[in-house]
Amino acid sequence: MKIDRRLTFIGVMLIVLSMTMATQYATTKVSYTFGIVHPSNADIRFVGSDNSSDAAGRVLRITNNASGSRNVVISLGDWMPNSAKNYTAAFAIVNEEGFKVNITHINISGTGAYNISIYLHGNRTTDAVSEVASAKVLSVSAGVAQHTAVNCEWILAAGDGDTSTMNGSGVNKVLTPWDTTQHVRYNHTSTQFAKNNTRDYVWVQISISVSSTAPDQAAATGQIWIHFKANTHS
């Protein structure tokens, strides 16, 4: 019996050792690459157009163009009570990624946000309200987002990675040269219109409506959040 017990113990140890020896460990690695670039050269970028009423240049601007300090802002000027202002081309949103990108919705927060409405639309020189239904989307009305993440307000066509143009490199290309004062790319086209699901850019109209009883606000500030969604699988 003693021999049997010893043999049994040895057998159990051999099984445990074989299980331990069967455990395998491996190490591998994969390299990654990405870049941090000027906002005007990003895969999804903003392009300026309209000038602001503040006489300092475009609505869209970078006030400090030093590396590490390049924050894009929009300056909408000063307006008195009982007035309205439309920047029909405050800026364009451009997709340079190699696949379509959806803009699901836009929301806004901050002081005085209730004075602001935002449209996505096709013709930079036209008030979005007067465009046909297929060429415009009311995204924010008096500070209130009109859609959520489950929606799709506009589809930006696939881009080509060339930040010197919008809408590809063909006959309908739109150049986006540098504004060296406001440190952004810009465009003034009046012949090429953004088209939902067809072209890689869309114009953003920002409208300000100030009531007759609005109190003074020396420096109303806030954030505009633009939400994107894309399916990249084939």
N, C-alpha and C positions, 0 to 999 in steps of 0.2 A: 504493500500500500504506500509506503514511504516513497519508493521509486516512482510509482505512478503519479504521486502528487508532484514530485520534482519534475517529472517529464511534462506534466500538465502546466506547471508554472513556467517552464522553459518555453513551451509552445505558446503560451499567452504572451510572454515577452517578445518572442519572435514576431508574433502578429502585430503587437504594438509598435515594434521597431520598424517593421515593414510599412505600416501606415505612416509613421513619421517620415521615413525616408521617401515616401511617395509624394509628400508635399513639395511643390515646386514654386520657386520665386523667380521673377524676371523683371528686368528694367529696360525701358526703351525711352525714346524721346522724340518730340516733334518740334520743329522750329515754327515761329510765328513772325508775322510782319504786319505793321500798320504804321500810319503816319499821322502826325498832328500838323495841320496845314492852316494857312490863312483861310478865314471863313468864306472868302470869295472863290476858293479853289477846292472846297469840300465836295464830297460825293453828292450831298444834298446841300444846295447853297442858295443864298439870297442875292438878287441883282437889283441895284437901285434904278430909279427913274425920276419920279417927280421931285421938284425942289420944294423945300419947306418954306413956310411963310416967315421963318425966323431969319431969313436972309443969309444964312450960313451955309447954304448948299442943299444937298439932297436930303430927303426925308430919312433915307437909310444911310447910316454912317458908322464909322469906327472912330471914336474920339481920341483913342491912344493906339497907334499902330505898332507899338513896340511888342516884340515877341513876349507872350505871357500876359498881355494886357488887351488883347484884341476882342473886345466885347461889342457885338453888333447892337445898335440901338436905332430907334426911329424917333425923330423930333417932329412934333405935330403943331408947334407954334402956340401963339396966345390968341384967345378968342373971347369976345365980349358976350354977355348974356343976350339971349334971343338971336343967336347966329348959328349958321351951319357951314360946314366945309367938307368937301369931298376930295380926297387924294385918290384919283382913279387908278394910279400906278404908284402906290407907296413903295412897293417893291415886287419883284417876281420871285417865285419859288421854282428852282430848277433842279431836275433830277439828272445826275450824271452816272448813276448806277446802271448796270447792264441789264436791268429788268424793270418792269413796271412797278411803280410805288403809288399806293393809295393815300390820299389825305382823308382820314376818317372824320375829323372834326377839329375845331379850334375853340379854345376858351380863353378868357381874359380875367385878370384879377388886379386889384390895386385901387388907388384913390381915383375917383372920377371915371371908373370903367363904365358906368351906366350912360356916359355920354358918347360911347364909341360903338359903332356897328362895323362889321367886316364882311366883305363879299370876296369870293373867288370868281374870276370872270375872264373873258377872252380878249377884249379890245382895250388896250391901255389908255386910249384917248377918249373913251366913252364912259359915261356914268353907268355903272352896272345895272341900275334900276331900269334903264331904257333898253337893255339888251334882251334878246330873245331868251326864252326859258332855258334852252339847252346850253346857253353860253354863260350862265351865271348860277351861283349858289349863294344864298344868304347864310353865312356861317355863324355870325354873332349879331344879335339884335339888341341894342341898348344894353350892352354888357352881358347878355345872356346867351350862352351857347345854344345853338339850334339843333345840334345832333350829338351823338355819343360815339363811343368806340365801336359799336356794332354797325355804324353807318359807313358810307363811302361818299364823300362830297365831291371828290375830283380824283381822276386817275392820271398820274403823270406817266407818259410813255417812257420806255427804256431810253436811257441816255447813252452817250458815246465816250464819256470821260474827258472830253475836250472842254475845259473851262473858259476858253476864249470865245465860244459860241453857245447859243441856245438853239434847239431844234436841229441838231445834227450838222453835217458839213455839206449838204446838198444845196440846191438852188434856193431853198427856203430858209437857209441858215440865218440866224440873227447874231450879229457880233456883240460881244460884251467886253469892251475895252475898259481900261482903268480910269477911275476918277482919282487922281493923285492927291486931291484936296481932302476928300472924305474917305479915301482908302478903301473903296469898294469898286467892284465892276458895275457897269450900268448899261442901259439900252434905251433908245428913244424910238423904236420902230412904230410906224403908223400903218404899215401894210401887212405885216404878219401877225395873225391873231393866235392866241392860245386856244387849243381845242382839246376838250375832255377825251382822254384815252387815245389821243392821236399824236400830241406833241408833248415834249418833255418839260414844259414849263406852264405856269399859270400866273396871272396877275392878281395881286392882292389890293383891293380897294379898301381904304380906311376912311370912314365917314364920322365926323364929329357933329353932334347936335347939342347945343347948349340952351337950356331953358331960360325964359325971361327972369326967373327968380333964382338963378344959379348963384351961389356964394362965391367969393373970390377963392381961387386955389393957385397960389404962386407957383407951385411945382407938383402938379399931379403926376404920380409915377406908378408904374405897375409892370406886369408881365403878360405877354401874349404867348400862349402855348399852342403849337401846331403839332398835331398828332399824325404819325405816319404808320402804315402797315404794308407789308409786302410778302408775297409767297414766292420763295426763290427756288422751290423744287421744280424739276422738269416733268 
